[in-house]
Every structure is written in structure tokens, then in C-alpha cells.
């Protein structure tokens, strides 16, 4: 939980999904407590933040900045 709270609090929105239902969502790049990159997809309303997924991004699929997907 500490990793997730830290990543949401200090992370950067790198992609927005405005058309997601039932609420718009976004992809956040943050860092875990041990400074590893962490991706979170969240949505929110006036009352809550909803964690959809959290994962350690794969360096074979993401550029070194972990913000840009590699070309296939």
C-alpha cells in the first residue's frame, strides 16, 4: 500500500483515458518505496480514488523513461 500511495501522491500522469466508463481514468508513472518505476491506472470521483491496476513496467515494452511504449 505504501508504494501505491507514494506513486499516486508523487507520480506523473502520462496518459489520460477520458472515454473510460464508468469514470475517466489515467495512467500514472510513479516510484515505489525502493525507487522502482511503478505504473498505476486510476479513476476518481468527488469522494474516492479507484485503483484499477498497478504493475512494474516491463523494460522490454517501455522506453527508458517508462513514459513511452517502445515501437513494435
C-alpha positions as CSV (number, residue, x, y, z in Angstrom):
1,X,0.0,0.0,0.0
2,X,2.9,2.4,0.7
3,X,4.1,2.0,-2.8
4,X,0.7,2.8,-4.3
5,X,0.1,5.8,-2.0
6,X,3.6,7.2,-2.8
7,X,3.2,6.7,-6.6
8,X,-0.2,8.4,-6.6
9,X,0.9,11.3,-4.4
10,X,4.2,12.0,-6.2
11,X,3.7,10.4,-9.7
12,X,3.0,12.0,-13.1
13,X,0.0,11.4,-15.3
14,X,1.4,10.1,-18.6
15,X,-1.8,9.1,-20.3
16,X,-5.5,10.0,-19.9
17,X,-8.4,7.8,-20.9
18,X,-11.2,10.3,-21.0
19,X,-13.7,7.9,-22.6
20,X,-13.3,5.1,-20.0
21,X,-16.6,4.1,-18.3
22,X,-18.0,4.4,-15.7
23,X,-15.4,7.1,-14.9
24,X,-12.5,8.6,-16.9
25,X,-9.1,7.1,-15.9
26,X,-5.4,7.8,-16.2
27,X,-2.1,6.1,-16.3
28,X,0.4,7.4,-13.6
29,X,4.1,6.8,-13.6
30,X,5.4,6.9,-10.0
31,X,8.1,5.3,-7.9
32,X,7.8,2.5,-5.3
33,X,9.4,3.0,-1.9
34,X,12.6,1.4,-3.2
35,X,12.6,3.8,-6.2
36,X,11.5,1.3,-8.8
37,X,9.2,2.7,-11.6
38,X,5.5,1.8,-11.0
39,X,2.5,2.2,-13.3
40,X,-0.9,2.7,-11.9
41,X,-4.2,3.1,-13.6
42,X,-6.7,5.0,-11.5
43,X,-10.0,6.8,-11.8
44,X,-11.7,9.1,-9.3
45,X,-14.9,10.9,-8.4
46,X,-15.5,13.6,-5.9
47,X,-15.2,11.2,-3.0
48,X,-12.8,8.3,-3.9
49,X,-9.7,7.3,-5.9
50,X,-10.2,3.9,-7.5
51,X,-7.2,1.8,-8.2
52,X,-7.8,-0.2,-11.3
53,X,-4.3,-1.8,-11.6
54,X,-0.7,-1.4,-10.5
55,X,2.3,-3.0,-12.1
56,X,6.0,-2.8,-12.6
57,X,6.5,-1.7,-16.2
58,X,8.5,-4.1,-18.4
59,X,11.6,-2.5,-19.8
60,X,11.3,-4.6,-23.0
61,X,7.9,-2.8,-23.7
62,X,8.7,0.7,-22.4
63,X,11.5,3.3,-23.2
64,X,14.0,4.1,-20.5
65,X,11.8,6.9,-19.2
66,X,8.9,4.4,-18.7
67,X,6.6,7.0,-20.2
68,X,6.7,5.9,-23.8
69,X,5.9,2.5,-25.2
70,X,8.5,1.0,-27.5
71,X,7.7,0.7,-31.2
72,X,7.0,-2.8,-32.3
